[in-house]
Structure formats: structure tokens, C-alpha cells
Amino acid sequence: MRYFEAETLILADAETVWRIITDGAGFTAWDSGITAVDGVIRDGGRIRVRADATGRRVFPFSVQQDPDHHRMTWTARLPLGLFRGVRTFTLTDRAKGTHLKVKEEYFGPLAGLMFRGMPDLRPSFRQFAAGAKARAEAMG
């Protein structure tokens, strides 16, 4: 297993959830586990992210978004294809809301080594999903 993931059913429409997960400046307001996002989360953008689980480390990501606002990826990489981490946010419409899935997968020759040196990010992924759910449902 070279990935972390969390998912939840949110009792809100996908557009509300999308606005929440693309507002990096607002992440700290809803206990996302992310302490700072520098840059704007938009298609083709570049952001720098700090999280509780990783302490003071800053991670640069490039952002790709589908135009239908149901899928977004944040990609971090090392040169020469040695390592790539891809965090995917997927929103699926359900009869009673929106299913949010957040999954980060690791690829490349150094993926195994890098993965073994990472803290367990499952709690922070669950915290992000729970925080997005609470925020979206509070917005009604």
C-alpha cells in the first residue's frame, strides 16, 4: 500500500463542497489539518502547503482541475521521475448529497523509500474529510 485516503458523504451539493476544497485561505477555518496554503487553488496553479502532520515542512504542488468541478489533483514531484505524489479529490453526486474522496498515491523508483519515511497520514486525511463535511453542512 503506497497511498492514504479518506472519504465521507456530505449532505450538501457538489458545488458547495467544491468551493470549500478550493478555498485554500479558508482551510484553517474548518479544521482541515492544513495550517497554510500559499497560492491560489486553480487549474494550472501552483501552491505550497503546510500541514499539522508534517510539522514545518512545506510541500509544493501543481494543481489540475476538471472543468465540471468534480475532480482535482495536486501533484508533487522530484526531478527525473524519481518520485511523484498525487493527491486526488473526487466529488460524486449522490441522491442525498456529495461523496468526497481524498486519496494520495506515490509513484516512482523512490516511492517505497519515501513512503516508509512518512508519518501515518490517515488521521489527517480523515480530519480533512470530516472538516469539509462539517463546513459544507453548516453552510446549508
N, C-alpha and C positions, 0 to 999 in steps of 0.2 A: 504494500500500500504506500504510494507516494502522493498522497493527497489529503486534504482536510475538507470537510463540508458540513453544512448545516442547512436545514430547511424548515419552513413553517407556513401555515395557512394564515393569511392576513385578511381580516374582514373589512376590506377596502378595495377600491378599484385599482387596476394596474397603473393608471396614470398618477394616482396619489402616491403609490409605492415608488414609482419611477422618480418623481420629484424629490422624494426623501433620500433615495440612494444615490442621486446625482448632485445633491447639495452638500459638497464637502465641508463648507464652512459651518453647516448645521449639525454635523456628526456628533460633536461634543454635547449638544443639547439633548440628545436622546440615548446616551449611554451606549454608543456603538462599539466601544473598546478602542476606537481610534482617537488619538489625542490631538492630531493635527493633520490637515490636508493642505498642502501648498499647491496652488494652481487651480484651474477650473476643470471640473469633470465634464468633458465634452468629447465628442467624436474627433479623433486625431490629436487630442490634447496630451499633455504630459503633466503628471502630478508627482508630488513627493509626499509620502505617507509615514506617519509615526503612530505606533500603537502601544497600548499598555503591555501587551505580551512580549514585545521586543525591546522594551526599555527606550534608550536614547537613539537607537538605530533609525535611520531614515531610508526608506525604500523608494526608488524612482520607478514609476510605471508609465507606460504609454496606454492610452485609452482608445478602445474601439467600441462603437455603439451601433446597434441595428436601428434603422430608421423607424421601426414600428414600436420602439421603446419597450421591448420585451427581453432584450439580451444585451449585455455589456461585458467586455473583458478588460482587465488591467493586466498588462504583461511586463514583467521584469526579466532582464537577460544579462548574461555575461558575454563578452566577445567570443568569437569563433564557434558559437553554438555550444559552448561548454555546459551551460545551464540556462534553463528558461522556466520561469514560474508564471502560470496563467491563472488569474482569479476570474471566474465566470459568475455573473449574476444573471439568473434566468427567472423571468416572471411568466407565469402561466395563468390564464384566466380560468376561474372556477365558478361554479354556479353561485357560491356564497362568498366570493372574494377573489384573492390572488394568492397563488402558491409562489413563494420566494425560495429559491435555492441558490446558495452561495458555495462555490467549490473552487479550491485552489489545487492545481496539479503541477508536478515538477517533472521536467524532461531534460535530457542531455547526459553526456558522459559523467558529469559531476553530480547529477541529481541524487543518487544514493548517498553519497558522502554529505552533501548539503542537507539532505532530509534528516540524516542521523544527528546532525548538529543543531537542528531546530528545536525550540521548545514545542510542547504539545499545544497546537493552536486550536484544537477542537473547542475548548471553553470560550475562546474569543470569537470563534465563528458562531457558536450558539448565542453568545451575548449580542453580536451584531444582528442576527435574525430576530431575536426577542425584542431588541431595542427598536428595530424598524417596524415590527408588528405593533408594539405599544404606541409608537409615534403615529403611525398611519391610522390606527383605530381611534386614537384620541382626536385626530383631525376630522374624523367622521365622514 
